Amino acid sequence: MKVIDLVEEFDLKVFSGKNGLDREVGQGYVSDLLSDVLGNAQEDSVWITLQTHQNIVAVASLKDLAAIVLVNGLEPDNDSVEHSNREGIPILGTKLGTFEMAGMLYGSIKK
């Protein structure tokens, strides 16, 4: 499964990082603590969070994550969008809450 498949399946908004939409997705990770993601997220994961500042892109880049999904209708700040475009890491968005988005992602990946 690729990031673009998740965008289409869950009607996610693509804020930035369109060059990374063809990236393969291995699994998901849910956390709002950057240190937790740095310590525990696996490469090729889709990270679900409510953080919107540019440090999320730095963490995603360090961990080689496939994409970031912002929940609850949140939108990334301008610095995050610019950083995401440079790194080619998609920042996606949904109006869904974390619990629902995580459950749907899990179900889709485990098919």
C-alpha positions, -999 to +999 in steps of 0.1 A: +000+000+000+012+035-008+005+068+008-017+079-021-039+048-015-045+060+020-053+095+007-079+081-016-093+054+007-099+079+036-104+111+017-074+127+033-064+163+025-029+166+011-013+198+026+022+192+013+050+168+004+032+155-028+065+141-040+062+114-013+027+102-022+041+071-040+060+060-008+052+025+005+035+023+039+047-003+064+026+004+094+012+032+116+023+050+147+002+072+170+018+097+194+019+134+202+053+132+219+082+139+196+106+120+218+082+089+218+081+089+180+119+093+178+123+063+202+097+040+189+083+047+154+094+023+127+106+033+092+079+036+066+052+043+092+024+067+089+024+089+119-009+101+133-007+132+155-022+165+165+011+184+164+013+209+136+047+227+140+077+221+117+095+198+142+071+170+132+087+170+097+122+169+113+112+139+133+096+122+104+127+128+083+150+114+110+129+083+114+123+079+076+085+079+080+062+076+050+037+104+060+022+125+088-016+126+093-030+155+113-063+147+130-093+168+143-093+191+113-059+206+123-037+222+096+001+225+095+018+259+100+036+274+070+070+264+082+058+227+083+045+229+048+077+243+034+098+218+053+075+189+042+078+200+006+117+201+008+118+167+025+091+150+003+072+138+034+035+142+029+015+160+056-021+148+053-052+159+072-085+145+084-114+158+105-115+124+122-102+120+157-071+100+165-089+069+177-110+066+146-082+074+122-058+049+139-085+022+137-091+028+100-054+028+092-049-004+111-077-021+093-065-010+059-029-020+065-038-054+079-061-064+050 
